[in-house]
């Protein structure tokens, strides 16, 4: 409701408007609340959650969904996500690809598409501080102190902890360090701290109001007493080996990063891409939208692995750059890099 879906919630928290750049313009899209317990989803059993269990649960959901809607069996199928889906999506893909190798599933998985992915515990931390330094949020001295005392590994000393706490970033949105923030006035009304075309930082409040409406909940047939109380039991430190295995097994793997995000920043993703140790087949270059804007930059590697940036976007790329995200998603679906030339010439 704030990103790639067909509707956006209006400021009244009661009505909807169309999203002209929804991804279902170019594909049938299933939205899955995962793991069980988030959103309105629930589990009939009280179980511990983790990466491996979430992948199995998602696979079982897909099996049941395809039994319910058999007309979609055999169609090309893709998995997309963002943020911690840097774990969820590759792990679900691994389950499907592994079963397919033994002829145990007929799901026609073609590729995965993950935005601003959380891929590596240590590199995400290093990349975040480096990103803040590169964008002038922390000083040369602070970054130098962090670089000197932090190894960005499993064990860090006291000096590293002190270095990380030696600065303040102020009231900015770390999901997009250049975006306005939502301000609540004394009378309880909400407004944006400044203007960013097409983006309203208060949309989260509108969405909460909409989904907390009894009328909406009744129409969606949801349980209203669900609670999210997750106890996470397993997660690999790095997803690089999983991504490498998927590429080796011929799956289309695309990662992309909004270049204004500090939570899972492009600097962190670059470290993980480098760790894949894949040969470059198409060097880093700009890509364009149909209206001749530079949408971002892209590079392709052996096995078809692709890494792209989306210019001017934060963590939730479709929220900040809906048109550019749709262009990139369409290119992924077609299996070709987005346009390398502008149709406009000076």
Secondary structure, DSSP 8 states (H G I E B T S, - for coil): --SSSSEEE-TTSS-EEE-TT-GGGTS-------STTSTT---SS---B-HHHHHHHHHHHHHHHHHHTGGGTTSEEEEEEETTHHHHHHHHHHHHHHHHHTT----EEEEEEEES---BHHHHHHHHHHHHHHTTSS-HHHHHHHHHH---SS---HHHHHHHTS----S--TTSTTS--EEE-TTS-EEESS-BTTB-TTHHHHHHHHHT-HHHHHHHT--SS------B----SBSHHHHHHHHHTT-EEEEEEETT-SSS-HHHHHHHHHHH---EEEEEEEEE-TTS-EEEEEEEEGGG-EEEEETT--SSHHHH-HHHHHHHHHHHHHTS---SS-S---
